[in-house]
Amino acid sequence: MEFERGYRQIAIEKDRRDFVNLPIVEQCKRNQIICRFRVGSINGTRSIKVDSKQEDFPLVLQEPISIVSVSYTDLEAMTLRNVLECFNYRVEIHRVGSRPQFLEILRGNIPTFQHVVLSCHGDENGLVIPYQNPVSATELAQVVHLPGHIIVSLGCITGTEALANAFLSGGCEAYIAPTDYVKANAVLLFAVHLFYFLANKRPLSEAVEESRRHDAECSLFKLWISQTADS
């Protein structure tokens, strides 16, 4: 049996190399993985026995993450995904091709996981969408509906009180973003540190604070938590 971490596929039989889609692992026991799968229009459940003497991979499932790529390139999103999958996160990427699509994600009409990373750019006008009008804090306050979500924005200067309040008033549990212009390498470094600490079951506020300590650039990130979540 072969296990391909990050591609959500399992080769069920070594000789035939039968592949199935693996969106969700239901249970993970010592010598057995139980998962839901889909082949064409057929949904089902399959139990896969693992020979512990031959297979050696530490499968520690983490919370799934949605990366929303709103940028001129998906290099940042793909790099972050590769690292997070090494931490055993299940990661999906939404590649935003238009402003209306981005707004639908923010409205919750396009489903995302609880943890959402906005791989984007930002400026004084708000969240930048390539070749289109930016999304301002005023507009965000009217469209965001993401109850219980934790938003991590990687865009420069998206850590403003107005943007944070727009996300929190839309039901988000927390919002994390840089308060000024920040170097791209530092953005990636902060995100990797943040999810590393979360994978090690550190509280969100602690994980953010530890990630900020790396250097002056990383320290630009700030955490806002909704009063509901804080209580």
C-alpha positions, 0 to 999 in steps of 0.5 A: 500500500502506498500513502501520498500525503497532501494529494489525498489519494491512496493506492489501495492495491499495490499491484493494480495501483487503484486510486480513489479520491480521499477527501476525509479520513474518518478514523486512524487506528494503529493498523487501520485507516477508515475513510470516505471516498468517491469514485465518479458518482459513487460514495462509500467507505473503505477500511484500509489495513496498514502493515506497521512493519512495512509502513512508517509514516506518523499520521497526526491529523491537524485542522484543515486549512483553506488558502484563498489566493488573491494575487498575481501569482500563486507561488506564496500559496503553493509554497505555504501549502507544501510546508503545511502538508508536511505538518499533516494539515489538509490544505485546499486552495481557492484561486480567485479569478474575479472580484465577484468570486472573492466576495462569494467566498467572503459571504460564505457562499463558497465553503471554506474551512475554519482556518482561512489564509488570505494570500493577497496584497493590501494597501491603504484602500483595503484588500487588493484584487489584481487588475480590479478595484480593491475591497475596502473595509466598508464593503467588507463589513457589508458582505463578510459572513464567516461564523467561527472562522479564523482569518490570517491575512498575509497582505501588507497593511491589512492589519487595520482596525477597520478591516479587523472589525469588518471581519469580526462583525461578520462572525469571524472568531479571530483576525490576524494581519500585518499592521504595515508594509512587510517583506514577502519572506517575513510573511511566509516565515510568520505563517509557517511559524504560526501553523507550526505552533498551532499543530503543536496545540498551542493556543492561538494567542500564544502561537501568534505571539511566538511567531511575532518574536522572530524579528521586527518584520514578523512583529508587525502581525497583530491578532484581533479576537472577537469578544464572543470568542474571548468570553 
